[in-house]
């Protein structure tokens, strides 16, 4: 008996060959790194280093390329990674800790 596979699950939405959720998480992570390093550099040196935007764009492009490589191998990698985040959010029962 044939089962229908939903197209939304088989082919998740992508941004430049990376699943949408992972691409957004990657950009948000590097954006926060950019903001934190900019604030820290302003506090300690009172000027913004010229390499800071290049580090931001380089990090986004490198991590996006790695995600693109792995998502080509496994098209459901976004669901796997997001399910790991859900497991980390749950509290560990006390009986398992002690």
C-alpha positions as CSV (number, residue, x, y, z in Angstrom):
1,X,0.0,0.0,0.0
2,X,1.4,3.4,-1.0
3,X,1.5,6.2,1.5
4,X,1.5,9.8,0.5
5,X,4.4,11.9,1.6
6,X,3.6,15.5,2.3
7,X,5.6,17.8,0.2
8,X,6.2,20.2,3.1
9,X,7.9,17.5,5.1
10,X,9.8,16.0,2.3
11,X,11.0,19.4,1.0
12,X,11.3,21.9,3.8
13,X,11.5,25.7,3.0
14,X,15.0,26.7,2.2
15,X,17.1,29.9,2.1
16,X,20.1,29.4,-0.2
17,X,19.9,25.6,0.1
18,X,19.7,25.6,3.9
19,X,16.5,24.8,5.8
20,X,14.7,28.1,6.8
21,X,14.9,27.6,10.6
22,X,18.6,26.8,10.5
23,X,19.4,29.7,8.3
24,X,17.5,32.1,10.6
25,X,19.2,30.6,13.7
26,X,22.6,31.0,12.1
27,X,22.0,34.6,11.2
28,X,20.6,35.4,14.7
29,X,23.5,33.8,16.4
30,X,26.1,35.8,14.4
31,X,24.0,39.0,14.8
32,X,24.1,38.7,18.6
33,X,27.9,37.9,18.4
34,X,28.3,41.0,16.3
35,X,26.3,43.2,18.7
36,X,28.1,41.8,21.8
37,X,31.6,42.3,20.3
38,X,30.7,45.8,19.1
39,X,29.4,46.8,22.6
40,X,32.5,45.3,24.3
41,X,34.9,47.0,21.9
42,X,33.1,50.3,22.5
43,X,33.3,50.0,26.2
44,X,36.9,49.1,26.4
45,X,38.5,50.9,23.4
46,X,35.8,53.6,22.6
47,X,36.0,52.8,18.9
48,X,34.7,50.0,16.6
49,X,37.4,47.8,15.0
50,X,37.3,47.8,11.1
51,X,37.5,44.0,11.0
52,X,34.3,43.5,13.0
53,X,31.9,43.5,10.0
54,X,34.2,41.2,8.0
55,X,34.2,38.7,11.0
56,X,30.4,38.8,11.1
57,X,29.9,38.2,7.3
58,X,32.7,35.6,7.2
59,X,31.1,33.7,10.1
60,X,27.7,33.8,8.5
61,X,29.0,32.6,5.2
62,X,31.2,29.8,6.6
63,X,28.6,28.4,8.9
64,X,25.9,28.7,6.2
65,X,28.3,26.7,3.9
66,X,28.7,24.0,6.5
67,X,24.9,23.8,7.0
68,X,24.4,23.7,3.2
69,X,26.8,20.7,3.0
70,X,25.1,18.8,5.8
71,X,21.6,19.6,4.7
72,X,22.4,18.2,1.3
73,X,23.2,14.9,2.9
74,X,20.2,14.8,5.2
75,X,17.2,16.9,4.2
76,X,15.6,16.6,7.6
77,X,18.6,18.0,9.6
78,X,16.6,21.1,10.7
79,X,14.0,18.9,12.5
80,X,16.8,16.8,14.1
81,X,18.6,19.9,15.5
82,X,15.4,21.6,16.6
83,X,14.3,18.5,18.4
84,X,17.6,18.4,20.3
85,X,16.9,22.0,21.4
86,X,13.5,20.8,22.7
87,X,15.2,18.1,24.7
88,X,17.6,20.6,26.3
89,X,14.7,22.9,27.3
90,X,13.1,20.2,29.3
91,X,14.1,19.8,32.9
92,X,15.9,16.6,33.9
93,X,13.8,14.6,36.5
94,X,15.5,14.6,39.9
95,X,15.4,10.8,40.1
96,X,17.7,10.6,37.1
97,X,20.2,13.1,38.5
98,X,20.9,11.5,41.8
